[in-house]
Amino acid sequence: MAGGFGIQGGGVPKDYPGKVTFYVLFTCIAAAMGGLIFGYDIGISGGVTSMAPFLRRFFPSVYRKEALDESSNQYCKFDSFTLTMFTSSLYLAALVASFCASKVTRSLGRRWSMLLGGTIFLCGAIINAAAQNIAMLIIGRILLGIGVGFAIQSVPLYVSEMAPYKHRGSLNVLFQLSITVGILFANVVNYFTQKMANGEGWRVSLGGAAVPALIIGFSALVLPNTPNSILEKGNPTKARHMLCRIRGVSDPEVEAEFNDIMEASKASKAVKDPWNKLSQRKYRPHLIMSVFIPMFQQLTGINVVMFYAPVLFITIGFGNNASLMSALITGGVNVVATFISVYGTDKWGRRPLFFWGGVLMLIFQVAVASLIGWKFGVTGQVDNLPGWYAIVVVICICIFVAAYAFSWGPLGWLVPSEIFPLEIRSAAQSIVVCVNMFFTFLVAQIFLAMLCHMKFGLFIFFAFFVALMTVFIYFFVPETKNIPIEEMSQVWEEHWYWKKYVVVDGPAEKVLLLLIIESISVEPVKLIKWIFKSVTSTDLVFMQDEHQARSIS
């Protein structure tokens, strides 16, 4: 990796004492289980929407195209607005819920957000399992989405604040690991429920979401608040005691870290409006990362594979059983490959995993496009598919999934959760969740229509973004390995590009952030225009000196 684009010499991070105690390991694992609800939903949706009894009951037009009309274009069999709305409505609800979650997380603490998220998710699972019509399905999905919005807003922050900084990466990756376990568990459930003779297996699959909901709810009840959260509530004695306990050291040994957390807490309390604070010039790198990292994470195309894996495999000629088995295989690969990140995030760093994951995803995304284009062309019709072809397609998809699982999957959550100062942390994390959910919603909503119209070119579309995000990582994302979370400002001060924003505090610069947040759920064009403006505006042009930077501000 090009050293000139990471942290440059000069800054020496503080070395806080601490170790991975059983207590901190338990709390981080228990909190990371919040990822199960997100993962289970990703895995369950595609499997259920490939089950004939479910389609026949709720989406009869899709069922007729998929099961009865063998002459249909393979690319367009599942192109249905209501079907995609069933899948994607969850992510729109999560987007909106993330802003409420920000206030709950900041005022009541991280674990209360987790508890509320688990409870609402449980209600959604019950409604979906009992669904009698499309309306009940959509209402259930919306409740699931609200639960997901609360959980993924709070869990990464909780783990980052509890973990010792030298092991923060590995412990935070447990959140992504629990997402992958949730996906795999959902694939296993789908594989067996689709065999149920009464045709009601889809109810078991959808109702199974209650299991991860109960897990996160119970975990939130027994978990303590983080020292940062306790300080925000005005109890420094209790916060210091908790810091000693999770670090496994004596009271004098936590002095330096506790003082830094105290300073961050004072700065946080002085900020009455974190959204306005986030628009200031010195927080520009944080704002850019909170938008671009989650956006790129979804534009890898991974959710195309994980949402619709069974549908996708049916589309390229696999039978129902074979498609669910193939999805089960990719789910297993997803879990196993995540352990690479658990091991390597704090050993090798974030940037190398980001970079090499992007390279592998690009290669095998193009390979999948070439294989599908070779056999199906633009007509989407094929007489037969040889066994070796199916095996090669599954292998390419598995390598793509593995590359994502050790790079953009975990790091897309880890890096944003560790780079924000406490005074803007909840607000910035809400933007991360909001952007992530918006693009997840967008991809889920338009994927089947894009597959119908773009054919195999859809995979080239996502490959373009994989190439773009890899370049973005190479030039603009600093290395955060082994940097204490309250000392993270140094990575911006020493970065070749971002230092001109954070070394000198320029005047506050308004970017109409609140307007964008209010309109993001209904006017996606505004979000796209704002992102474009962020990278093309005058104040983002490289400047030779600080005086010039001030004059433009």
N, C-alpha and C positions, 0 to 999 in steps of 0.2 A: 504493500500500500504506500502511496506517496506520502512521505512524512510531512511534506510542506503543507498538507491540508488537514492535519490533525492538530493535536496540542503541540505547540512549540516550546522549546526550553524556556526556563525562567521561573515559572510558577511551581512552587513545591506544595502539594496538598498536605493538609494536616493529617497526622497519623493518630486517629482516635483508637484507644484500646478497646478490645471487645472480641468475642468469639461466638461461634454458632452454638448456643446452648440448646438444650432440649426444649426449653420453654419457647424460645424464639422460633425454633424449627416447627414446633407444634402450631404456634399462632400463624405463621406464614403459610403452612400447608392447609390449615383449616380455612384461612381467608381465601387462599387461592382456589379452593373448591368452588368459589363463586363462578369460576369459569365453566363449571359443568352445565349450568343452565343455558349459557350461550351455545356451548358445543353441542349439547343434546338437541337443541332446536335446529341448528344448522344440519345435523345429521338426519334428524327425523323427517324434515320437510320433504326432501327429495325422495325418500323411500315411500312415504305415504302417497305422494302425488304420482307414483308409478304403480300403485295398487289398483287393480281393476275394480274391486267393489267400491272403493273410495271415489274413483272417477265416475263410475256409473251412477252413484248416488248424488254427488254434488256437481260434477262437471261432465254431463252426458255428451256434450258436443266433442269434448276432448276424447272421451272414451270411444265414441264412434270412429273418430279418425285414427286412434291408436290401435284399437282392437278389431274393428270390423272392416275398415277400408285398407286393404293391403296394398293398394296402388298409390296411396298417399306419398307425397314427397317426405322422405325421412327427416329432412331438416325442419319441417313445419308441423309435424304431428301434434306437438304440445303447445303450439302458439295460441294462447288464450289469455285475454286480459284478466278475467276473474281468477284463473289459476295462478297467475303471477301475483295478483293482488293478495291472494291467500298467503303466499310466501312472504311477500315484501311488506305487507302492512305492519308486521312486527317491528321492522327497522325504522319505519316512519314514527311509530309510537315511541320507540327508544330514543330517537332523536329529540323529540319534544320533551320527554321525561328527563333527559340529561340536565336540563336547565333547572328544573325543580330539585334534582338530585344534588346539584352544586350547592344550593342554599342549605339543604339538609346536611350535607357532608361538612360544610363549613361551620354551621351553628350547633349541630348535635353530635357530630363525630362520624368517622368512617363506618363504624360497625352498625350504626342505626340505619344508614343507607343500605347496607347489605341486608339487614333484617327486613326492612320495608320492601326491598326488591324481591327477596325470597317469598314473602307473603303474597304479594301481588302476582308473582309468577305462578304460585300454587293455585290461585283463583282462576287464572287463565287456563291452566292445565285441566282443571275440573270441568270448565265450560266446554273446552274443545273435546274432551272425551265423551261428553253427553250431547254433542251437537246434533241437531235435527235438521238444520238448514244452513245456508251460506252465511246468514247474518250471525248465527251463533259462532260459527268458525271465525269470522272476522273479529267479533267482539273478544273472543278468547285470545286471538293472536295479538290484539291491541294490548290486552292485559299482560300477556307474555312480554311484549315489547317494553312496556313500562317497567316491568321487573328487571329485564335485561339492562335498561338504561340506568337504573339505580345501581345495579351490581357492578357493571363494568366502569362506572364512574368512580366508584369508591375502592374496589379491590386493589388495582395496581398502586394507588396512592398508599393504601394501608400497608402493603407489603414493602414498598420502597422506604417508608418511614420506620418500620420495625426492624428491617434487616441491617446487620453490620455492613458498612459500605463496601468492604472487600468481597462480600458475598451477596451483595444486593442483586447483581445480575442473575446469578443462578437461582436465588430464591424467588425473584420476580418472574422468572421464566416458568415457574410452577403454575402460574395463572394460565399461560398458554398451554402448558401440559394438560391441565385439567380441561381446557377447551377441547383438545384433541381426544382425551379420554371420553369426554361427553359425546363427541362425534362417533367414536368407535362403539361406545355403548349403544347409541341410537341405531347404528348400522346392524349390530347384533340383534337388537329388538326387532327391527324391520325384517330381518332375514327370517326370523321364526314366526312373527305375527302374520306375514303375508301367506303363510301356509295354513292358517286357521280355517277350518271347513265352513264355519258359519259366516265368513265374509266380514266379520267385525274386528279383524286384527288391527285395522287402522285406529280403532278406539283405544286399544291397549297401547299402541305406539304413542298416540297423542297424550293419553292419560299418564304415560310413564314419565312425563315431564315433572310430575309431582315429586318424584324421587330426588332429583337434584335440587328442587325447590326446598324440600324439607332439610336437605343436607346443609344448604347455605343458611337457612333460617336457624337451625340448631347451632351452627358454627358461630353465627353472629351473637347468639345469646350468651355463649361461654367465652367469647373473645374479649380481651381488655381493649381499651382505647389506646392509641399510640401516644407517646410522650408529647408530640407536636399537637395532637388534638386536645390532650388534657391541658396543655398550656393555653391553648386558645380559649378554654373554658375558665381560665384564671386560677389554676391550682398548681403552682410551681413545685410544692413539696411532693405531691403525689406524682407529678411528671418526672421529677428527679428519681424518685424511688422506682418507678417503672423503667426508666432508662438503665438504672443499675441492674435491675432484674433481667432485662432482655439482653444486656451486654455481658452479663456474668462477671462483673468486676465490682470493686469496692467503690464507695461514694466519692473519695478524692479522685479516682481514676476517670470518672465521667465529667470532671469539671470543665474541660475544654469543650467537649461536645455539647454539654448542657448549656454552657454560656452562649455558644453559637445558635443553638435552638431558641434560647431566650431572646437573643437579638432578632432572630427571624420572626419570632412570635410578636415582639413589640412592633416590628415593621408591618406585620400582617394586621395587627389591631389598629394601626394608624390609617390603614386603607379602608375607607368606608365604601368605596365603589371599585372592586377589583376589575370590573369590566372596563371602566374608564382608565384605570391604571395600566391595563394590558395594552392599551392603544398608544402608550408613550414610546418614544423612540428607543429607549434603552431596552425595552422588551420586544423589539422587532424580531430578533432571532427566534425568541420563544414563540411568538405569534406565527411566524412562518413555519416553524417545525410542527406546531399544533395543527396546522392545516395540511401541509404537504405530506407528512409521514403517514397519517391515517388515510389520506386520499390515495396515495400510491399503494398502500397496503391492500386496498380493495381493488385497485386497477391492475393488480397482478393477474387477475382472473381466477384466483384460487376459489372464491365462493361459487363461481360457475361450476367448478369441479365438485365442491363439497355439497352445495345445495342440490344440484341436479345430477349428481353422479349416476344414480340408477337411470334417470331419464336420458342422460347423455349416452350411457352404454346401450340402452335400448335403441336410441337413435342411430348408433353405428352398428346395429344389427345383432346385439346380444338379446337373448330371451330374458323374461322377467327374473327367473331364478339366477341366471348367469349375471345379470346386471347388478342385482343386489349383492351377490358374492364378490363381484369386482369392486363394488363400493366398500364392502367390508375389508377387502385387501388394501385399498387405498387408505382407509381409516386406520388400519394397523400400521401401515408405513408412516402415516402422519404422527402417531404416538411415538414410535421407535425413533424417528429422526429428530423429534423434539429433544431427546436426551443429549443429542450432540450439542445443542444450545445450552442445556443445563450444565454440561461439563465445560464447554468452551467459552461461554460469554465472559466470565471473569478471568479466564486463562489467556485467551487469544484476543479478546476485545470485541466491541460491537461492530466496528467498521469492516474488519475482514469477513465476518459472517454475513453482514449485509451484502458486501461486494460479491463474494463467491456464490452466495445464494442467488443473487440476481443474474450472474453469468449462466449458471446451470438452468435457471428457470427460462431464460431467453432461448437457450439452445433447444430445450425439450418442448417449449411452447411452439416453436417453429416446426419441430419434428412432428408433433401431433397434427398441426395444420397441414403439413405435407402429406401425411399418411391418410388423413380423412379426405383431403382434396384429390389424392391419387385414386381412391376407390369410389368416392361418391361424386366427384366433380361438382358441377353447379346444378345438376338435375336432382341430386339427393336420392337417386334410385340405383340399386345394385342387386344383382341376382343372387349371389352368394358370397360369403366371406370366409376365406380359409382360416383354419385354426391358428396358424402361425401369425396371421395378420392381427387377430384379436389379442394374442399374447404380446406382440410388439407394441400395440396401442396401450395396453394396460401397463407395460413396463415403462413406456415414456411418460405416462401420466403419473405413475408412482414416483419416478425420479423427480418430476416437476413438483409433486406434493412434498417429497422429502426435502428438496431445496428450500421450499417455502417454510417448512416446519422448523428448520434450524436457523432461518434468517428473518424474513419479514414477518412471519407469524408471531414469534415471541418478542422480537425487537421492536416491532411496530407498537407494542404496548409498553415495553420496558423503557425505551429511550424517552418518550414524552413524559412518563411518570416520574423520571428522575431529574429532569432538567429545569423544572419550574421552581422559582423562589416561593416561599410559603405564602407571601402576600397575594400572589396571583395563582396559586396552585390549583385550587378548586375550580376557579373560573376557566383557567387554561385547559384543565383536564376535561371540563364540559365541552370545550370546543373540539378537543380530540375525539370525544365520544360522538359529538354532533356530526362532525365531518365524516367519521367512520361510518356512522349509521346512515347518513345521507347517501354516501356512495354505495354502501351495501344495499340500501333500498333501490337506488338507481340501477345498479347492476342486476339485482334480482328482478326488478320490474321489466327491464327491457331486454334481458338476455335471450329469452325464447323467441321474441320478435326479431332480434338481431341475428340469431342463429338461422331463422327462417329466411331472412333477406340477404345476409352476408355470407351464409354457408360456412365453409371452412375458413374464409377470410376473417371470421370473428377471432380466431386464435392469433392471427397476425396482428389484429387490432390490439389485443392485450400484450402481445410481444413488444409492440412499439413502446408501450408505457413501461414495460419491464426494463427496456434499454434506457429510457429517459430517467427512470428512478435510480438506476445504477450510476449514471453520470451525476445525478444530484447528490447521492451519498458520497461519491468520490471527492467532490469539490466542496460541499457545504455542510456536511454533518461531522462534527468533531467527535473524537474518542472520549467516552465518559467512564471508561474502566478505572476502578480504584480511586475515584474522586468522591469524597463525602458529599452527601446530597445538599448540605448547607454551604458547601464550598464550590458549588458547580459554576459559579460566575466566572471562575478562572478559565474554563474551556472556551468561553466566548471572548474574554479579554485577550487570549493568546491565539485565536483563530485568525488566519490571514485575511478573511473577509469581514467577519462579524465584529471584529474588535472596534471598528470605527463607529459602531452603534452603542456599544456598552462601556467603552473606556471613558468617553465624554458624554455626560448626560445632556442631551439636547432638550429643547422645549417639547412639551407634550404635543403629539401629532395625532389628530383625529382621523380615523379611517372609516367612520360611519359603521363601526362594529355592531352597535346595538341594532341599527337598521337592518344589517345583514342577518343578524341572528333572528330577528323577528320575521324576516321574509324567507329565510332559508328553506323552511319546510314547504312553502307554497310557490316560491319563485326560484328554482334552481339556477336559472340564467343569471340572476344577480350574484349567486355564489361564484359561478364560473368567471363572470366579469371581474369580480373582486380579486379572485386568485390571479387572474391575468394581470390586473393592475398592480398586485403586490410584487410581481417579478419584473414589471416593465416600467414602474413609476420612476420618476427622476431621482428620488432619494435612494434608490437601490443600485444606481450606477456606481461603479467603483470610483472612489475619489483618492487623490494622491495625498491629501493632508486633512487634518481635523478642522482647520479653518474653513476650507471649502465645504466640508460636511455641515458645519454650523450655518453657513450662509444659505445653503439650500433649505435647511430646516426652517 
